[in-house]
Amino acid sequence: MEYLQGTAPGVVGQQCAISSTLAWTLFGSYDIMGLTVALDRTEYFISGVFKSKSKTLLYPAQSGFTHAALRGLSPDTPKTDAEQWAAATGAGKITAITYGPQKAWLAQAACALPALIIGLALVVLLLRFICALPGVLHGAALFALALAFAWAVPHFLQTLPGWLIPGRWSDFSFWPTLWTKIMDTCNGNMK
């Protein structure tokens, strides 16, 4: 959530966070940290105001947090962001993480599979055509194809999740742990 004032409620003390719409309805202002709100005969101190069009009150349940949907996480370090959020709120150790953006990326990649197959078939036909060209045209066509490939690679890499692209391609210490990182991200398991 995007907080306009303050932070998420902690598990220590009777704290809550309220939506901007509810804050404006109740108090006529967003600058309301430290004020109290009564819910089911229990008073909660307001720790933050988050941006929302619905009239919502966020407070820790007696049993503690069980699930949380976090938005605005970095695509490169979602696991670290989630762990920092859990530590800041006092929610305890995270047992599992499910990443929505990565699953959406995999679904988009699966949807693009027919286009990829057709594209590969066209590349094979193009290579067969280039191989049939005479000497100078053959070399010029291969050079143009290499330039097109060099132009396309950075655009393709931008579509990949950040954790999949190492900062240094020659860093061989990254490659043995790549499969573990992929499985951790896809399964959402914390090790």
Sequence and secondary structure as in RCSB ss.txt:
>XXXX:A:sequence
MEYLQGTAPGVVGQQCAISSTLAWTLFGSYDIMGLTVALDRTEYFISGVFKSKSKTLLYPAQSGFTHAALRGLSP
DTPKTDAEQWAAATGAGKITAITYGPQKAWLAQAACALPALIIGLALVVLLLRFICALPGVLHGAALFALALAFA
WAVPHFLQTLPGWLIPGRWSDFSFWPTLWTKIMDTCNGNMK
>XXXX:A:secstr
  EEEE    SSSSEEEEEHHHHHHHHS S  TT EEEETTEEEEEEEEE  SS  EE   TT        S  S
S HHHHHHHHHHHHT     B   HHHHHHHHHHHHTHHHHHHHHHHHHHHHHHHHTS HHHHHHHHHHHHHHHH
HHHHHHHHHS GGGS S TT TTTHHHHHHHHHHHHH B  
